[in-house]
Amino acid sequence: MKDEMLLIELTNKIDDYMEEELADLLVQVVENGASIGFLPPLSFAEARNYWANILAPDVRLWIAVWSGRVVGTVQLHLCGKPNGNHRAEIAKLMTSPQHRRLGVGRALMRTAEEAAWSDGRTLLVLDTREGDPSNLLYRSIGYQQAGIIPSFARSASGNLDATVLYYKLLEQNV
């Protein structure tokens, strides 16, 4: 799969085809239970609107494309504050349910980390729902747990779930 997967950074405007692909991915992962700020049922129009408005000078976006389809994405949110220009936040790591555990998320994270390092960022932070499989990925690639916030996000069932905060100090070998 790695030979067939292409990682692309989207910079200016997201074209209509890519917007549809990204909207489809977002709907899939939300319907599959991902805690990324949305609750099911997520309409295609709402998902498309999200992607139409995501790009900004402080947001970098990568997509993973396999056989012409978007199968994953990740964002890097750059801190623009003078006392925080050494850090960034990893956001909205998504892998289509059919392409999980094939290295897509790992490749996207590596790409975001390399870009962060190239931009002079030495600290990355992220959060994810406690108990989700993503916790295993983040720990396996060197993220350290900083703490847990209870009752952080509402789930589809109406429960309030905890989120785990992670950080990673980047080193030159990123």
C-alpha positions in Angstrom: 0.0 0.0 0.0 2.8 2.5 0.8 3.9 2.4 -2.8 0.4 3.3 -4.0 -0.4 6.0 -1.4 0.4 9.6 -2.2 0.5 12.3 0.4 -0.4 15.8 -0.8 -0.4 19.1 0.9 -3.4 21.3 0.0 -2.5 24.9 0.2 -4.7 27.5 -1.4 -8.3 26.7 -2.2 -9.7 23.1 -2.1 -11.2 22.3 -5.5 -14.7 20.9 -5.8 -13.6 17.3 -6.4 -11.3 17.3 -3.4 -13.9 19.0 -1.3 -16.3 16.2 -2.1 -13.7 13.5 -1.3 -12.9 15.2 2.0 -16.6 15.6 2.9 -17.2 11.9 2.1 -14.2 10.9 4.4 -15.5 13.2 7.2 -19.0 11.7 7.0 -17.5 8.1 7.0 -15.3 8.6 10.1 -18.0 10.4 12.1 -20.5 7.7 11.2 -17.9 5.2 12.3 -17.6 6.8 15.8 -14.7 9.2 15.5 -14.7 12.0 18.0 -13.4 14.9 15.9 -15.9 17.6 16.7 -19.0 16.4 14.9 -21.8 14.1 15.9 -23.7 11.7 13.6 -25.7 11.9 11.5 -23.4 14.4 9.8 -24.9 15.7 6.5 -22.7 15.8 3.4 -23.5 19.5 3.1 -22.3 20.3 6.6 -19.1 18.2 6.0 -18.5 20.0 2.7 -19.0 23.4 4.3 -16.3 22.5 6.9 -13.7 21.7 4.3 -14.7 24.8 2.2 -13.6 27.0 5.2 -10.7 25.2 6.7 -7.6 26.6 4.9 -6.0 29.6 6.6 -2.4 30.9 6.9 -2.0 29.1 10.2 -3.5 25.8 9.1 -1.6 23.2 7.0 -3.5 20.3 5.5 -2.3 17.0 4.0 -4.3 14.3 2.4 -3.5 10.7 1.7 -4.7 9.5 -1.7 -4.8 5.9 -2.7 -6.1 4.7 -6.1 -7.4 8.2 -6.8 -9.5 8.4 -3.6 -8.9 10.4 -0.4 -8.3 7.9 2.4 -6.9 10.1 5.1 -6.1 13.6 6.2 -4.3 15.5 9.0 -4.0 19.2 9.9 -1.2 21.1 11.6 -2.4 24.3 13.4 0.5 26.6 13.8 0.5 28.8 17.0 0.9 32.4 15.9 1.4 33.9 19.4 4.9 35.4 20.0 5.5 33.1 23.0 4.2 30.0 21.1 5.8 30.2 17.7 7.7 27.0 18.6 4.6 24.9 18.9 1.7 23.5 16.8 -1.3 21.3 17.2 -2.1 18.1 15.3 -5.8 18.1 14.5 -8.4 16.0 12.7 -6.3 13.0 11.9 -8.7 10.8 9.9 -8.3 7.5 8.1 -11.2 5.9 6.2 -12.6 2.9 8.0 -11.6 0.6 5.1 -7.9 1.8 5.2 -7.2 1.7 8.9 -4.1 -0.2 10.2 -2.4 0.1 6.8 0.0 2.9 7.7 -2.1 5.8 6.5 -2.3 7.6 9.9 1.3 6.9 10.6 2.4 8.4 7.3 0.3 11.5 7.7 1.6 12.0 11.2 5.2 11.6 10.0 4.6 14.2 7.3 3.0 16.7 9.7 5.9 16.2 12.1 8.5 16.8 9.4 6.7 19.9 8.2 6.4 21.2 11.8 10.2 20.7 12.3 11.0 22.4 9.0 8.9 25.4 10.2 10.9 25.6 13.4 8.2 24.0 15.6 9.7 21.8 18.4 6.5 21.0 20.4 3.4 19.3 19.1 0.2 18.8 21.0 -3.0 16.9 20.3 -6.0 15.5 22.1 -8.1 12.4 21.5 -11.0 10.6 23.2 -9.9 8.3 26.0 -10.2 4.7 25.0 -10.1 5.3 21.2 -7.6 3.2 19.1 -5.9 6.5 18.2 -4.3 6.5 21.7 -2.3 3.4 20.7 -1.0 5.1 17.5 0.0 8.3 19.3 1.8 6.5 22.0 3.6 4.2 19.5 5.0 7.2 17.7 6.4 8.9 20.7 3.6 11.1 22.1 3.5 11.5 25.9 0.3 11.7 27.8 0.1 15.1 29.6 -3.3 14.5 31.3 -7.0 13.6 31.0 -9.9 16.0 31.0 -13.1 14.4 32.1 -16.5 15.1 30.4 -14.7 16.9 27.5 -16.8 16.0 24.5 -20.3 14.7 23.9 -20.6 11.3 22.1 -23.4 10.2 19.7 -25.0 8.4 22.7 -25.2 11.6 24.7 -22.5 10.6 27.1 -19.7 13.0 28.0 -16.4 11.4 27.3 -12.9 12.2 28.6 -10.1 13.4 26.3 -6.5 12.6 26.6 -3.9 15.4 26.0 -0.6 14.4 24.4 2.6 16.2 23.5 5.7 15.4 21.6 9.0 17.2 21.7 10.5 17.1 18.2 14.2 16.4 17.6 16.4 16.9 14.6 15.9 13.3 13.4 12.2 13.9 12.6 
